[in-house]
Amino acid sequence: MAVEDYKWYYDLSTGEVSQGKTPGFENRMGPYDTEEEARHAISIASARTHAADRWDEEED
């Protein structure tokens, strides 16, 4: 099995979490190492976006 088969993904269209890649990459966030991380995909992405925005503002 490939490493991706053991990773976790969050499906934006359904809000469900699954292990292993599933069809529909345009609605999939991940990979995440744990199911718990995948369940918090939206908040993780939001925190990363805010951190990047702060970094951009400091660079300007």
TINUBA-90313 format. One record per residue (C-alpha): x, y, z. Coordinates in steps of 0.05 Angstrom, whole numbers, plus 5000, padded with zeros to 4 digits. Last residue first. Example, Ala and Ser with C-alpha at 12.3 -4.5 7.8 and 13.67 -1.06 7.14 Angstrom:
TINUBA-90313
+------+------+------+
|    x |    y |    z |
+------+------+------+
| 5273 | 4979 | 5143 |
| 5246 | 4910 | 5156 |
+------+------+------+
END
This chain:
TINUBA-90313
+------+------+------+
|    x |    y |    z |
+------+------+------+
| 5102 | 5893 | 5054 |
| 5138 | 5832 | 5085 |
| 5102 | 5840 | 5152 |
| 5035 | 5842 | 5116 |
| 5053 | 5778 | 5077 |
| 5072 | 5742 | 5142 |
| 5007 | 5763 | 5174 |
| 4968 | 5737 | 5113 |
| 5007 | 5671 | 5115 |
| 4991 | 5662 | 5189 |
| 4917 | 5678 | 5176 |
| 4916 | 5627 | 5119 |
| 4949 | 5574 | 5161 |
| 4898 | 5585 | 5217 |
| 4841 | 5580 | 5168 |
| 4869 | 5516 | 5137 |
| 4875 | 5484 | 5206 |
| 4805 | 5507 | 5224 |
| 4776 | 5476 | 5161 |
| 4816 | 5412 | 5167 |
| 4795 | 5398 | 5239 |
| 4765 | 5330 | 5225 |
| 4826 | 5314 | 5183 |
| 4872 | 5328 | 5242 |
| 4831 | 5281 | 5286 |
| 4834 | 5226 | 5233 |
| 4909 | 5230 | 5236 |
| 4968 | 5243 | 5189 |
| 4930 | 5292 | 5145 |
| 4929 | 5290 | 5069 |
| 4892 | 5333 | 5059 |
| 4831 | 5370 | 5034 |
| 4785 | 5338 | 4982 |
| 4731 | 5372 | 4942 |
| 4771 | 5380 | 4877 |
| 4803 | 5312 | 4889 |
| 4737 | 5278 | 4874 |
| 4751 | 5204 | 4878 |
| 4777 | 5178 | 4944 |
| 4847 | 5178 | 4972 |
| 4858 | 5138 | 5035 |
| 4824 | 5145 | 5103 |
| 4760 | 5184 | 5103 |
| 4731 | 5245 | 5137 |
| 4662 | 5271 | 5119 |
| 4641 | 5343 | 5112 |
| 4601 | 5324 | 5050 |
| 4625 | 5373 | 4997 |
| 4689 | 5393 | 5031 |
| 4713 | 5321 | 5039 |
| 4768 | 5316 | 5092 |
| 4825 | 5268 | 5081 |
| 4866 | 5220 | 5124 |
| 4931 | 5186 | 5107 |
| 4942 | 5110 | 5107 |
| 4928 | 5099 | 5033 |
| 4972 | 5160 | 5017 |
| 5033 | 5121 | 5041 |
| 5022 | 5071 | 4986 |
| 5000 | 5000 | 5000 |
+------+------+------+
END
